[in-house]
Each structure stands twice: as C-alpha cells, then as structure tokens.
Amino acid sequence: MLFSLPFEPRQLEALALATAIGLLMGLERERRPAALAGVRTFGLTGLLGAIAGLLTEQLATPALLIAGFVLVAAMIIAANFRQPEPNDPGTTSVIALLVCYSLGAMVWLGHGRLAVMAAVGTTMLLYFKSELRGVASRLTAQDWRSILQFSVLSLIVLPILPNQGFGPYEAINPHQVWLMIVLISGVSLAGYAALRLVGARYGAPLLGLLGGIVSSTATTMVFARHARENPAMNATATLVILLANLIMILRIMAIAGALSAPVLPLLATGCVLAVLIGIVVVGLNWRQLNGSDALPIPQTRNPTELRAAVGFGLLYAAVLLCAAWLSDIAGQGGLYLLALASGLTDVDAIALSTLRLHTTGKIESLPAAISILLAMLANLSFKGGLAFALGGAALGRRVLGGMLAVGLGLGGGIAWLLHSSL
C-alpha cells in the first residue's frame, strides 16, 4: 500500500509562500531598531493570513478571515500605544502588517503570483522611504498640477466620453480621440517628470533620451539656439538633437506596437535600419563630446495642460478626418501626401490617426506603415532645417548630415515596402 500524505503539497507550498512573504517584509522592517514588528512578527502574520484563509475555506464563512484582520490590527495598534516611537506615529508598520496578513490570505485563496508581486512592491515602498520623500520635496506646484491634470484627463474625462463614431466616415470617436490624448500626455509626462528630476546631472546623452520622449522638436530648438550662442557646443548639441530624434522613432514604434501590432513588423523594416545608422552617427559625435559643457534644460510646455491636450486632440481629430477622406477619394496616394504634410510639424497626430484607421479596417497594414515612415521622414527633414536656421551653418551641416543618414534608413524601409507591394 502506497504511503499517502494527509495534506496536499499545494497546501504546504501555500503556507510556506505566505510565510516567505512575511519574512521578506519583516527583513526590511528590521532595518529600523525601534520598529515594533520585525522579521518574526511579519513571518508569523503572513502564516496567520494563510491559516485564516484555510479555516475560512473549510468552514465556508469569511468571519474568521475578518476576525484575524481585526485582531492583527488591534494588536499592533495596542503595541504602539504601550511603546510609542518618539519620531514616528507607527502608522506605516500598522498598514504593512495588515498588508502582510492580507497577502498571506491571498496566497491560500489561489492568488500566489499576485501576492508575491504585491509583496515585492510593498517592500520596495517601505525600503525607499527617504528617496520617495526626496522626490516629493522636489515637486513644485507646477509638478503637482501636472499630476492632477493628468488624473483629470485619464480618470474623469475619458470614462464619460461616448465610444462611438461621429461625423463623416464616422471617423471621430470622442473616446478614442481622448484616449490618444491620454496616451501621448502620459508618455510625455513621464519624460517631462524625469527631465525635471534629473536635469543635466548625467549629461548630454540622458538629455537627448528624455528630450525625445517629451518633445524632440523642443529639444532641437533649445540646443540649436544654445549652439548658436556658444559654437563650441556644436558637437554636444548635435549629439542631443540626434539622440532625441532617434528616441522619437523608437517612441512611435512602441506606440504602434501597443495600438496596432500587425503594423509594427512592417514599420520596423525602416525604423530599425534608421536607428542602427543613427547609433553609428551618434557614436562618431560622442567621441567629440566635451563633458565640461554646461547644458541647457529644454523648457517644454506641460503636456497635461488642458490647452495643450485639447490642442493635440483637435489636431489629431482633424488629421484623422482628412486621412479618412483622402484615403477614400484619392486612395493611398492621398494618405501619403497627408503624411508628408502633417508629419513636418507633428508626427504623433498622423501616426495615431493612421493606426486608428488601420484598427477600424479602413486602411491596410502596408499603407499604414508607409504613411508613418513618410511622416517620420518629413519630420526629420523639418527638424534638420530647423537646426540649420536656428543654430547656424556649422551646426546645421552636422545635424543635416545625421538626419540624412537616419532618413536613408527610413527611405530604405519605404522602398522595400513599396517593392514588396508590387
């Protein structure tokens, strides 16, 4: 007769995992000598959560699970009253212990993977206390407005907009238009926040990367003007401008992958080649970089301001309507002309509108990818001319040479796509 265990291995794993989660959180709390709950308390609390989940499951009543939660809360609060910390009200330890108990219960109830992720995230929040306080102390009133404005755009306005097409060709979907505003604002806000927090501390490469996320056009203008005032900055300005525009290409690829996956492989034919060529050009300029140069911070408009958001939304809706109309009356040729024209000043609007038309079945993947590549090519040409006009001939030749090299990669992708369509 085979020996059989009185319990399932899965149950033992759940108890062990719940305890391990508590030990992880408790190890972090042990860093504070005055903490009332350490590694043993947290480990036992995680185990208690799993046991409460077991009993709740067996008795088919949530009363024991709730009672355990209340008991843990009462015990740690009573401990804080008996032995208060002079410089800390102890609220963090109370909440952390209750989270630990809840995560232990989640493990038993079959949400082990989610509980582990939450435990790691919670431990990180506990560990990076001073760093988070430093970030909060550096946030200005404008930064807080940015966060709140983005919350309004994404959490209040977006859910109430109708999700259906209106107007000619039913091309204007208010929910989709605002979703694109939220997407672009969110990406730009992330770069904007990083730019404000990091500044010029890590030099030209990081400024180029962050500037490309926020606004490659603004970055091009700022560094072109700076190079005109200080010609010795030509190599640095060229590096930052080229990096910002390479990030623009990667950003459009990432957006395309998120919104319309079938377009991404076609788009990658030109984008990857352009980025590889651009990396070589950036490397050549990097060798001439003077690390002692003082770098300006691109002053970009807050991407979550209502005026900026509505302005982009109107532009996106107009381009979307024109794209639908031109693709209907003039076919692919009309769409390509619109991509070249609108891509000169704003590549996001034409890229998003093209992807939207593709997801609704109004255009195929191939013309969508070609349109986006044409828009990026036009945008690079415009910013090359902008660098020449604002930064002078010396900078202009450097930037135009780099833009031309990157543009050849995009052009090669367009040529390959056109050839494959024949």
Secondary structure as GFF3:
##gff-version 3
##sequence-region A 1 422
A	DSSP	alpha_helix	9	29	.	.	.	ID=ss1
A	DSSP	alpha_helix	39	59	.	.	.	ID=ss2
A	DSSP	alpha_helix	63	82	.	.	.	ID=ss3
A	DSSP	alpha_helix	91	108	.	.	.	ID=ss4
A	DSSP	alpha_helix	112	127	.	.	.	ID=ss5
A	DSSP	alpha_helix	129	138	.	.	.	ID=ss6
A	DSSP	alpha_helix	141	151	.	.	.	ID=ss7
A	DSSP	pi_helix	152	157	.	.	.	ID=ss8
A	DSSP	alpha_helix	158	160	.	.	.	ID=ss9
A	DSSP	three_ten_helix	168	170	.	.	.	ID=ss10
A	DSSP	alpha_helix	174	198	.	.	.	ID=ss11
A	DSSP	alpha_helix	203	214	.	.	.	ID=ss12
A	DSSP	alpha_helix	216	229	.	.	.	ID=ss13
A	DSSP	three_ten_helix	231	233	.	.	.	ID=ss14
A	DSSP	alpha_helix	234	259	.	.	.	ID=ss15
A	DSSP	alpha_helix	263	286	.	.	.	ID=ss16
A	DSSP	alpha_helix	306	329	.	.	.	ID=ss17
A	DSSP	alpha_helix	331	343	.	.	.	ID=ss18
A	DSSP	alpha_helix	347	359	.	.	.	ID=ss19
A	DSSP	alpha_helix	365	391	.	.	.	ID=ss20
A	DSSP	alpha_helix	393	421	.	.	.	ID=ss21
###
